[in-house]
């Protein structure tokens, strides 16, 4: 999914068991620099509740028009694997129908420690294939509270140029209001994001990253308004 124009995506987590998102192309900038607003279904995301609890949290991504599976997100380790409690957060982007880590098209890893004071800013690294193949393709850094992230082609580009993609969590006023009355309610409310992607970049890769970031934050409470008060 490489676009010839800058694009903005609206990502909304749906309220139902499993990993389900409504993802639309919200706006695009053409070759003349003119912004066009739209609402086109970009991809269909389906992650079963059973896989979240008793498996590798597999999430299937489909072409919304044809129903054809495009690729699958799969956590590198099974939820019941003891190593999963101490290992880094790691996910594979696999071809449709695959369950083999060796088939990985890309690997998305979160570093044990982040950047900045007390390592609070998350670092995400994306590799072509598996990490051991040593082919890094993207470096992403989260904000202090986890509400946003910026992606660059390399770590050396960080702070020295314009990010090629930006993920921004939308602040839901309903959620903010509830935080002051119910300390943990925010953990159970769905998240919403905007994803901005520059022309010529792999949109599907960044959409996959957004899904992984949301899944990890659901477990760690990073980026959660109620837990970050």
Number of C-alpha atoms within 10 A of each C-alpha: 10 13 14 14 18 21 23 23 23 21 25 18 18 15 13 10 11 18 22 21 22 16 24 19 19 20 18 23 17 14 11 7 10 9 14 11 13 12 12 14 16 22 21 20 22 17 20 16 17 13 17 19 13 11 17 20 24 26 25 23 23 19 15 16 10 7 11 12 17 17 20 24 28 27 22 23 20 18 17 12 10 10 11 15 11 8 11 14 19 21 26 30 28 24 18 15 11 14 17 12 19 11 14 23 16 23 25 29 22 20 15 13 13 17 15 11 8 8 12 16 20 23 22 23 23 27 21 19 21 22 17 9 9 10 13 20 15 20 22 25 22 23 17 18 16 22 18 21 23 21 25 22 17 14 17 10 14 16 9 9 9 13 19 20 23 22 25 20 20 15 13 13 9 10 19 13 11 15 18 12 10 11 14 15 16 21 21 11 16 16 23 19 20 21 24 24 25 21 19 13 18 15 23 16 16 21 20 20 23 20 19 23 23 23 15 15 17 17 9 12 18 21 23 24 22 21 15 12 9
